[in-house]
Amino acid sequence: MAAEEQPELEVEESGGGKKKLIIIIAVVLVVVLGAGGFFLMSGGDDAASEEVSLDETPAAQSAGSGASVELGDAMYVAMPRPFVFNVPGANRDRLVQIKVQLLVRGAQNEETAKKHIPLIEGTLLRVFSGTSADELGTSAGKDALKKNALKAVQDELLSIAGRTVVESVLFTGFVMQ
């Protein structure tokens, strides 16, 4: 009797397993076809329109003003040494140390910035040493110093390289004693 029950169980399991396998294949097929259809219908046109809009923006900016920053990959150019300088304060002079990195876009601007590091360092030191300790003690004063430094560096590089190379001046370290 035990021998007769076992073959029947095997037949039932194999029949149920085939049904489950067919259902799983059907579900996977529906998911794959649905995902493929989604990517084919929505992926192509959006990417092309974004590329066109990005390509049009620099042309519009450069047509309007000669001092536009070119779009590209963001790269950071670190100044080789921190800037150390004295600033006058209300009660006493202060010693300030600022570490700076420049945000540039594209490999060409990165090479231009690296080529002109001595000019950039001189310009930044001139701007930094023209401030006072009272201005540097506030957040608004530091922001104003960044804006003044960016404007001065952009003006210097515009006169030398013929284009705006630096997009932003970033303080990566700031100590005032």
Summary of the structure (lengths in Angstrom):
residues: 177
radius of gyration: 31.9
end to end distance: 96.3
largest distance: 106.7
contacts: 466
relative contact order: 0.12
helix: 63%
strand: 20%
